[in-house]
Amino acid sequence: MTQDRLVVELIVTLKGWRLLLQLRCSTNRITDIVKAVVVLHHAST
């Protein structure tokens, strides 16, 4: 899987999560959460 395709797939997954719309924390914390999701997603594939 190419890096671009992986990024697109992750963005689609994250957009499906309404959780990110409801987060009321700093953008740095949101970035850390997204990075963790990327690592978990990569580990599960």
ABEGO torsion letter per residue (X at the ends): XBAAAAAAAAAAAAAABAAAAABBBBAAAAAAAAAAAAAAAAAAX
